[in-house]
Amino acid sequence: MSSSDSSSEAPPNDLKPLYFVAWLLCALFYLYQYAARSAPGVMQGQLTDAWGGNHIGAMISAYYVAYAVTALAAGLLLDRYGAVRTMPYAVALVGVGCLVFAQGSEIAGMIGFILQGIGAVFAFIGSSYVAARNLPARMYAMFTGLAQCLGMLGAAFGSKPVQMAIDPSGSIGMSWQHVWTLFAGMGFILAAATWTVMPREQGDGANHGDLSPSSLVRPFKVVLGNIQSWLAGAIGGLLFVPTTIGAMVWATSFLHVGEHVSMAQAASDASMVPIGWVIGCPLLGYVSDKIGRRKPVLVAGAVVMLAAGLAAVYLPEAALPRYLVPLALGIGSGAAMIPFTMIKEANPAEVKGTASGVMNFLVFLTTGVLSPFVSRLMTPSSDAPLSLHEFQEGFLPLIVGIGLAILLSFFIRETGTADHSTARQRATAPANKALRVP
């Protein structure tokens, strides 16, 4: 059997240790890049002192532009060349970006962070690609959720430990440049391990044809010509923004200014959302794999999100037990990972990487469209701080978005394994009936 044929085979039924370790290394890459991505947030004081101004906003914007644009190319490269010829170099590129950042100048920081964004986009797409091709289909949604779980843990790792390391009054007293050097070393070690362990498959280059403009466009025509891809992207994007924009950007200000709770309590309450995400992503993925269906879990998680979002915005902060609402919002938001599974299951095997890249691009596009709109609603019209009613108006588009995602979920096609099994049984039933002896 040729390599092109074997690369298009269905995923194995059994979990093989080598493929699991390959997936785990990709998932650890996701954790690593999330830690590096989150680190500048706790270095703002040091970076401002070093560069003479606060340029974190422009740097982060450049990161996400590079991330979103590269997402389309990342999936295509994985489909064409396979994980072994892409993932180690992507990890190494993030390490190089960290090393450039460690040089200390403002321009080095900008260039280094952009390099990190270009390499980082391969992390989640690569882990999804390896899971879709090499791990049992019945466990795919669970592994997708576990990868996202590790990403959230990476965000925590990039915040508190880094803050402790660079704290001038702490026992470590490390410079921020040395932190980036350590991040670079971690990246190079992970790149070497990924190159050593990753199975030597060659991708689906033969199925994509010679390298030409038409062959590069063909996978995108397949994915973007499928209405299911657009539905998955819209649902995933609408379910992501309540946490990425609402909870992680505006929740602390809403609780402190709008609900008049202390800043410490507001930050503590808001931190429960990513903790719930860590729980909800693998949990909902496991349930979806267990029952062999995607849509019921997707809708149920989104309904929990909607109920928690309404309670968080419109009920007094003390109306329900503390932490219950943000934790429920985080757990329910694990449903946002289900469309990442569905878009790959709804497209041919040879374009799974491209499908994952398109999904990432559509999610970031949704975030990019809604983020400035919500930010504008959250901008005070006068010198006075926002009132509770103004905060509620600002959050309303995010809540409406959850409702729209639930509505779209009834139109997207079920892609779970149970649905496929039922279809196969229906297809074989007439043949079995014909073989019966009267």
C-alpha positions as CSV (number, residue, x, y, z in Angstrom):
1,M,0.0,0.0,0.0
2,S,1.4,3.4,-0.9
3,S,1.9,6.1,1.7
4,S,-0.8,8.2,0.2
5,D,-3.3,5.4,0.6
6,S,-2.3,4.7,4.1
7,S,-2.5,8.3,5.1
8,S,-6.1,8.4,4.2
9,E,-7.1,5.3,6.3
10,A,-9.6,5.6,9.0
11,P,-8.2,6.2,12.5
12,P,-7.3,3.0,14.4
13,N,-9.8,1.4,16.8
14,D,-7.2,0.9,19.6
15,L,-5.2,3.5,21.4
16,K,-1.5,2.9,20.5
17,P,1.2,4.2,22.9
18,L,3.4,5.8,20.2
19,Y,0.5,7.8,18.8
20,F,-0.6,8.8,22.2
21,V,2.8,10.1,23.1
22,A,3.0,11.9,19.8
23,W,-0.4,13.6,20.6
24,L,0.8,14.4,24.1
25,L,3.9,16.2,22.9
26,C,1.7,18.3,20.6
27,A,-0.6,19.0,23.6
28,L,2.4,19.9,25.7
29,F,3.4,22.3,22.9
30,Y,0.0,23.9,23.3
31,L,0.6,24.3,27.1
32,Y,4.1,25.7,26.5
33,Q,3.0,28.3,23.9
34,Y,0.1,29.4,26.1
35,A,2.5,29.9,29.0
36,A,4.8,32.0,26.8
37,R,1.8,33.9,25.4
38,S,0.6,34.8,28.9
39,A,4.0,35.9,30.3
40,P,4.0,39.5,29.0
41,G,0.9,40.2,30.9
42,V,2.7,39.9,34.2
43,M,5.9,41.7,32.9
44,Q,4.1,44.9,32.0
45,G,6.0,46.9,34.7
46,Q,9.4,45.6,33.7
47,L,8.7,46.0,30.0
48,T,7.5,49.5,30.5
49,D,10.6,50.4,32.4
50,A,12.9,48.8,29.8
51,W,11.1,50.3,26.7
52,G,10.0,53.6,28.0
53,G,6.3,53.1,27.4
54,N,3.5,50.5,27.5
55,H,3.5,48.8,24.1
56,I,1.9,45.5,25.3
57,G,-1.3,46.2,23.5
58,A,0.3,46.7,20.1
59,M,2.5,43.6,20.6
60,I,-0.4,41.4,21.5
61,S,-2.4,42.7,18.5
62,A,0.5,41.8,16.2
63,Y,0.7,38.4,17.8
64,Y,-3.0,37.6,17.1
65,V,-2.8,38.9,13.5
66,A,0.2,36.6,12.9
67,Y,-1.6,33.8,14.6
68,A,-4.9,34.1,12.6
69,V,-3.2,34.5,9.2
70,T,-0.9,31.6,9.9
71,A,-3.8,29.3,11.0
72,L,-4.8,28.9,7.4
73,A,-1.4,27.9,6.2
74,A,-0.7,25.6,9.2
75,G,-3.6,23.2,8.4
76,L,-2.5,23.1,4.8
77,L,1.1,22.3,5.7
78,L,0.0,19.5,8.1
79,D,-2.2,18.0,5.4
80,R,0.5,18.1,2.8
81,Y,3.6,17.2,4.7
82,G,2.4,15.5,7.9
83,A,3.2,16.2,11.6
84,V,6.8,15.0,11.6
85,R,7.8,17.6,8.9
86,T,6.0,20.5,10.5
87,M,5.5,20.2,14.3
88,P,9.2,20.1,15.5
89,Y,10.0,23.2,13.4
90,A,7.0,25.0,14.8
91,V,8.0,24.3,18.3
92,A,11.6,25.4,17.5
93,L,10.2,28.6,16.0
94,V,8.5,29.5,19.3
95,G,11.8,28.8,21.1
96,V,13.6,31.1,18.6
97,G,10.9,33.8,19.3
98,C,11.5,33.5,23.0
99,L,15.3,33.8,22.5
100,V,14.8,36.9,20.3
101,F,12.5,38.4,23.0
102,A,15.2,37.8,25.6
103,Q,17.6,40.2,23.7
104,G,15.8,43.0,25.6
105,S,15.0,45.8,23.1
106,E,11.5,46.8,22.1
107,I,12.0,45.8,18.5
108,A,13.4,42.4,19.6
109,G,10.3,41.9,21.8
110,M,7.9,42.7,18.9
111,I,9.7,40.5,16.4
112,G,10.1,37.7,19.0
113,F,6.5,37.7,19.9
114,I,5.4,37.6,16.3
115,L,7.6,34.6,15.7
116,Q,6.0,33.0,18.7
117,G,2.6,33.6,17.2
118,I,3.5,32.1,13.9
119,G,4.8,28.9,15.5
120,A,2.2,28.7,18.3
121,V,-0.7,28.3,15.9
122,F,0.5,24.8,15.0
123,A,0.1,23.6,18.6
124,F,-3.6,23.1,18.8
125,I,-4.1,22.4,15.1
126,G,-1.2,19.9,15.3
127,S,-2.6,18.1,18.3
128,S,-6.1,18.0,16.6
129,Y,-4.4,16.7,13.4
130,V,-2.6,13.9,15.2
131,A,-5.7,12.9,17.3
132,A,-7.9,12.9,14.2
133,R,-5.5,10.7,12.2
134,N,-3.9,8.4,14.7
135,L,-6.2,8.1,17.8
136,P,-9.5,6.2,18.0
137,A,-12.4,8.2,16.6
138,R,-14.5,7.3,19.6
139,M,-12.1,9.3,21.8
140,Y,-11.4,12.2,19.6
141,A,-13.5,14.8,21.3
142,M,-12.1,13.9,24.7
143,F,-8.5,14.4,23.4
144,T,-9.5,17.7,21.9
145,G,-10.9,18.8,25.2
146,L,-7.8,17.5,27.0
147,A,-5.5,19.6,24.7
148,Q,-7.6,22.7,25.5
149,C,-7.4,21.8,29.2
150,L,-3.5,21.8,29.0
151,G,-3.6,25.1,27.2
152,M,-5.5,26.7,30.2
153,L,-3.0,25.2,32.6
154,G,-0.3,26.7,30.4
155,A,-1.9,30.1,30.8
156,A,-1.8,29.7,34.6
157,F,1.9,28.6,34.4
158,G,2.7,31.7,32.4
159,S,1.2,34.0,35.0
160,K,1.8,33.1,38.6
161,P,5.2,31.3,38.4
162,V,6.6,34.0,36.1
163,Q,5.3,36.7,38.4
164,M,7.0,34.9,41.3
165,A,10.3,34.6,39.4
166,I,10.5,38.2,38.4
167,D,9.2,39.7,41.7
168,P,12.0,42.0,43.0
169,S,11.0,41.3,46.6
170,G,10.8,37.6,46.0
171,S,13.4,34.9,46.8
172,I,14.2,34.2,43.1
173,G,14.8,37.7,41.7
174,M,15.2,36.6,38.1
175,S,15.3,39.2,35.3
176,W,12.6,39.1,32.7
177,Q,15.2,38.4,30.0
178,H,16.3,35.3,31.8
179,V,12.7,34.1,32.0
180,W,12.5,34.3,28.2
181,T,15.8,32.4,27.9
182,L,14.4,29.6,30.0
183,F,11.3,29.6,27.8
184,A,13.6,29.2,24.8
185,G,15.4,26.3,26.3
186,M,12.1,24.5,27.1
187,G,11.1,25.0,23.5
188,F,14.2,23.6,22.0
189,I,14.0,20.5,24.3
190,L,10.4,20.0,23.3
191,A,11.2,20.4,19.6
192,A,13.9,17.7,19.9
193,A,11.5,15.3,21.7
194,T,8.8,16.0,19.1
195,W,11.2,15.3,16.2
196,T,12.4,12.1,17.8
197,V,9.0,10.6,18.8
198,M,6.6,11.8,16.0
199,P,5.7,8.9,13.6
200,R,7.3,9.2,10.2
201,E,4.2,9.6,8.1
202,Q,4.6,11.8,5.1
203,G,1.2,13.5,5.0
204,D,-1.2,13.6,2.0
205,G,1.0,15.4,-0.5
206,A,0.3,12.8,-3.2
207,N,-3.5,13.4,-2.8
208,H,-3.1,17.1,-3.0
209,G,-1.1,17.0,-6.3
210,D,2.0,18.9,-7.3
211,L,2.8,22.1,-5.5
212,S,0.9,24.8,-7.5
213,P,-1.6,27.6,-6.9
214,S,-4.5,25.3,-7.8
215,S,-3.3,22.5,-5.5
216,L,-2.9,25.0,-2.6
217,V,-6.4,26.4,-3.1
218,R,-8.1,23.0,-3.6
219,P,-8.2,22.0,0.2
220,F,-9.7,25.4,1.1
221,K,-12.3,25.0,-1.6
222,V,-13.3,21.6,-0.1
223,V,-13.5,22.9,3.4
224,L,-15.0,26.3,2.7
225,G,-17.4,24.8,0.1
226,N,-18.9,22.7,2.9
227,I,-21.7,24.6,4.7
228,Q,-21.0,22.4,7.8
229,S,-17.6,24.1,8.1
230,W,-19.2,27.6,8.3
231,L,-21.7,26.4,10.8
232,A,-19.0,24.9,13.0
233,G,-16.9,28.0,12.8
234,A,-19.8,30.3,13.6
235,I,-20.9,28.2,16.6
236,G,-17.4,27.8,17.9
237,G,-16.7,31.5,17.6
238,L,-19.9,32.5,19.3
239,L,-19.3,30.2,22.2
240,F,-15.7,31.3,22.6
241,V,-16.2,35.0,22.9
242,P,-18.2,35.0,26.2
243,T,-15.1,33.6,28.0
244,T,-12.3,35.1,25.9
245,I,-13.8,38.6,25.8
246,G,-16.5,38.6,28.5
247,A,-14.9,36.7,31.4
248,M,-11.2,37.2,30.8
249,V,-11.3,40.9,29.8
250,W,-14.3,42.5,31.3
251,A,-15.5,40.3,34.2
252,T,-13.2,41.8,36.8
253,S,-14.2,45.4,36.0
254,F,-17.9,44.4,35.8
255,L,-17.8,42.9,39.3
256,H,-15.6,45.6,40.9
257,V,-17.2,48.7,39.3
258,G,-20.7,47.5,38.4
259,E,-21.4,45.1,41.3
260,H,-19.2,47.0,43.8
261,V,-17.2,44.0,45.1
262,S,-13.6,44.3,46.1
263,M,-11.0,44.0,43.4
264,A,-9.5,40.9,45.1
265,Q,-12.9,39.2,45.2
266,A,-13.7,40.2,41.6
267,A,-10.4,38.8,40.3
268,S,-10.9,35.6,42.3
269,D,-14.5,35.1,41.0
270,A,-13.3,35.8,37.4
271,S,-10.5,33.2,37.7
272,M,-13.1,30.5,38.2
273,V,-14.1,30.7,34.6
274,P,-10.8,29.3,33.2
275,I,-10.8,26.7,36.0
276,G,-14.3,25.6,34.8
277,W,-12.9,25.5,31.3
278,V,-10.2,23.1,32.4
279,I,-13.0,20.9,33.8
280,G,-15.5,21.3,31.0
281,C,-13.4,20.8,27.9
282,P,-12.3,17.2,28.7
283,L,-15.5,16.4,30.5
284,L,-17.9,17.4,27.7
285,G,-15.5,15.8,25.1
286,Y,-15.6,12.5,27.1
287,V,-19.4,12.5,27.3
288,S,-19.7,13.3,23.6
289,D,-17.4,10.4,22.8
290,K,-19.1,8.1,25.3
291,I,-22.6,8.6,23.8
292,G,-21.2,8.8,20.2
293,R,-23.1,12.1,19.5
294,R,-21.9,15.7,19.3
295,K,-25.1,17.8,19.1
296,P,-26.8,16.9,22.4
297,V,-23.6,17.7,24.3
298,L,-23.0,20.9,22.3
299,V,-26.5,22.2,23.0
300,A,-26.5,21.1,26.6
301,G,-23.2,22.9,27.3
302,A,-24.4,26.0,25.5
303,V,-27.6,26.1,27.5
304,V,-25.6,25.9,30.7
305,M,-23.5,28.8,29.3
306,L,-26.6,30.8,28.5
307,A,-28.1,30.3,32.0
308,A,-24.8,31.1,33.7
309,G,-24.3,34.2,31.5
310,L,-27.8,35.5,32.3
311,A,-27.3,34.9,36.0
312,A,-23.9,36.6,36.0
313,V,-25.0,39.7,34.2
314,Y,-28.6,40.2,35.5
315,L,-28.7,38.7,39.0
316,P,-27.0,40.4,42.1
317,E,-23.6,39.0,42.8
318,A,-24.7,37.6,46.2
319,A,-27.9,35.9,44.8
320,L,-26.3,32.6,44.3
321,P,-23.4,30.8,46.1
322,R,-20.1,32.3,45.4
323,Y,-18.1,30.7,42.5
324,L,-21.1,28.7,41.3
325,V,-22.0,31.0,38.4
326,P,-18.5,31.6,37.0
327,L,-17.6,27.9,37.4
328,A,-20.8,26.8,35.6
329,L,-20.0,29.3,32.8
330,G,-16.5,27.8,32.4
331,I,-17.7,24.2,32.5
332,G,-20.4,25.0,30.0
333,S,-18.0,26.8,27.7
334,G,-16.3,23.4,27.2
335,A,-19.0,23.0,24.5
336,A,-17.0,25.5,22.4
337,M,-14.5,22.7,21.7
338,I,-17.2,20.3,20.2
339,P,-17.4,22.2,16.8
340,F,-13.6,21.8,16.5
341,T,-14.3,18.1,16.4
342,M,-17.3,18.4,14.1
343,I,-15.6,20.4,11.4
344,K,-12.9,17.7,11.0
345,E,-15.5,14.9,11.0
346,A,-17.6,16.7,8.4
347,N,-14.7,17.0,5.9
348,P,-12.6,14.4,4.1
349,A,-9.7,12.8,5.9
350,E,-7.1,14.4,3.5
351,V,-8.1,18.0,4.5
352,K,-8.4,17.5,8.3
353,G,-5.5,19.8,8.9
354,T,-6.9,22.5,6.6
355,A,-10.3,22.1,8.4
356,S,-8.7,22.7,11.7
357,G,-6.8,25.8,10.4
358,V,-10.0,27.2,8.9
359,M,-11.8,26.6,12.2
360,N,-9.1,28.5,14.1
361,F,-9.3,31.3,11.6
362,L,-13.1,31.6,11.8
363,V,-13.0,31.6,15.6
364,F,-10.4,34.4,15.7
365,L,-12.4,36.3,13.0
366,T,-15.5,36.1,15.2
367,T,-13.4,37.3,18.2
368,G,-11.8,40.1,16.1
369,V,-15.3,41.3,14.9
370,L,-17.0,41.3,18.3
371,S,-14.1,42.5,20.5
372,P,-13.9,46.1,19.3
373,F,-17.8,46.2,19.3
374,V,-18.0,45.1,22.9
375,S,-15.1,47.4,23.9
376,R,-16.9,50.4,22.4
377,L,-20.0,49.5,24.4
378,M,-17.9,49.3,27.5
379,T,-16.3,52.8,26.9
380,P,-17.8,55.4,29.3
381,S,-19.5,58.3,27.5
382,S,-18.3,60.7,30.2
383,D,-15.6,60.8,32.9
384,A,-17.9,58.8,35.2
385,P,-17.4,55.1,35.5
386,L,-19.8,52.7,33.8
387,S,-23.0,52.0,35.6
388,L,-24.4,48.5,36.1
389,H,-26.9,49.0,33.3
390,E,-24.2,50.1,30.9
391,F,-22.2,46.9,31.7
392,Q,-25.3,44.9,31.1
393,E,-25.8,46.5,27.7
394,G,-22.1,45.8,26.9
395,F,-22.5,42.1,27.7
396,L,-25.8,41.7,25.9
397,P,-24.2,40.9,22.4
398,L,-22.3,38.0,24.0
399,I,-25.4,36.6,25.5
400,V,-27.3,37.0,22.3
401,G,-24.4,35.2,20.6
402,I,-24.8,32.2,22.8
403,G,-28.5,32.0,21.9
404,L,-27.6,32.2,18.2
405,A,-25.1,29.4,18.6
406,I,-27.8,27.2,20.2
407,L,-30.1,28.0,17.3
408,L,-27.4,27.2,14.7
409,S,-26.6,23.9,16.5
410,F,-30.0,22.5,15.3
411,F,-28.9,23.0,11.7
412,I,-25.4,21.5,11.8
413,R,-25.2,17.9,10.9
414,E,-24.5,15.2,13.6
415,T,-21.0,13.8,13.1
416,G,-20.7,11.4,16.1
417,T,-19.8,7.8,15.8
418,A,-23.2,6.6,16.9
419,D,-24.8,8.4,13.9
420,H,-22.4,6.7,11.6
421,S,-23.1,3.3,13.1
422,T,-26.8,3.8,12.7
423,A,-26.3,4.7,9.1
424,R,-24.2,1.6,8.4
425,Q,-26.9,-0.6,10.1
426,R,-29.6,0.9,7.9
427,A,-27.4,0.4,4.8
428,T,-26.7,-3.2,5.6
429,A,-30.3,-4.1,6.7
430,P,-31.7,-4.7,3.2
431,A,-28.8,-6.9,2.3
432,N,-29.1,-9.0,5.5
433,K,-32.8,-9.3,4.9
434,A,-32.2,-10.6,1.4
435,L,-29.8,-13.3,2.7
436,R,-32.4,-14.7,5.1
437,V,-33.7,-18.2,4.1
438,P,-37.5,-18.3,4.4
